[in-house]
Amino acid sequence: MDWVQNMAAMEALLFAAGDPLSCERIASILDISEDDVFLLAEQLKRRYALDPASGLTVRVLDDRVSLVTDPKYRETVATFFGDVRGQKLSEAAYETLAVIAYNAPVTRAEIETVRGVNSDSVVSRLIDRGLVQEAGTLDLPGRPALLDVTSQFLLEFGLSSANELPPVDLMMYDSVQQLMHPDLAVARDMVPVRPPVIAIDGPSGAGKSTAAKRLARRLGIGFLDTGAMYRALGYKALQLGISPSDEVAVEEMLKNTNMSIEFSSGLQKTIVDGEDTEPFIRTTEVARAASDISALPSVRSYCVRLQRELGDKQPFVLDGRDIGTYVFPNAPYKFFLTASTEVRAKRRLQDLQRLGKEATLESVMDEIQKRDAQDSGRALAPAKRASDAMLIDTSDMSEEEVVDIMVDVIRHKERYPYGGAVR
Ligand code: DC
């Protein structure tokens, strides 16, 4: 084939394909070099530009060539398609796009894991909008589709390759923040800020740990369960036959205690003297011991030091009793979750039943009231709401609603760090 025929063949190929074709693929089909493909694409583009009767052009992006409509006729084409491309993206759509762009190829289930909510309808809208495409399937039962961003996404976001996306240090949070900035030129120059500590305090059963876990997943940052530390120490005291309220004996115990926190697949391991205590610390006895031991100054300083060390190194959502008042009093985002005693008791009862433990609603309510009084009445770092913490009563709210409110508050504060009307 000669040069003119090759150009015509490439035009036919691009027209028939509809989607962008890699230079490598075109080169192999036409039996020419990839450099020649680039030259042909350039010449074809020039030919269209010189022909006033043509409504087409050629786009080369990320080593891929496509035949597209001339932007001059955008409105005409938009009228035909019903202008989906011009529609403003929702925050959920930006967030989902960021998850796909940084992790591609990803499955819908993986997107859901990162965002913490079902994202199927958002993904469908992004596919309709031409920003996301299916890019194969995973070799697993059900053959889940793998999703990737499209050349259209790169074009709209001013990138020539997904590799040009701003770097992320393991954190989806920064990228979401950048992609959500209304001015993309500004967004790309933004220095990634280190996500701060997010404090969630409140009494037991208020839904703190569930909310904290989901929020952490939505923001792509870690979750630290500080109650587990007090529980682990209470458990060790019980194992040693030490009363968790015996200050002298517990102080002695701490001298020979080595606690560290590890994370495996997002799950926290509270390791004491080399042993993961998680399987043993969710009983009523250990909860009681944790409440007693957490009132001791030596125990509080031991745990708080570890929490601060962790929070200084890495962004976390921390759930506890004194995170916003004492551990990280300067945390920019603070929430205090609460719920009626009855609702909290019902939730705790369900947790215990799930673990195969027997209890009655009355006994759990009684236990909760006692623990509340002890945790909030103690002299040192009592469980109480920080004056700048947002109070959320979760009694009549679903887990998802609680997290949605938190995300809204965080986003609002990010945009209006010095205040501003909340919608
Ligand atoms: O959240 P939880 O039920 O796992 O907490 C166990 C005990 O630890 C609880 O009685 C209060 C105490 N605690 C605390 O004093 N400070 C924290 N930051 C977390 C928990």
Boltz pocket constraint, residues with backbone or C-beta under 6 A from the ligand:
constraints:
  - pocket:
      binder: B
      contacts: [[A, 204], [A, 226], [A, 227], [A, 228], [A, 230], [A, 231], [A, 287], [A, 290], [A, 291], [A, 292], [A, 294], [A, 319], [A, 320], [A, 321], [A, 322], [A, 323], [A, 371], [A, 375], [A, 381]]
      max_distance: 6.0
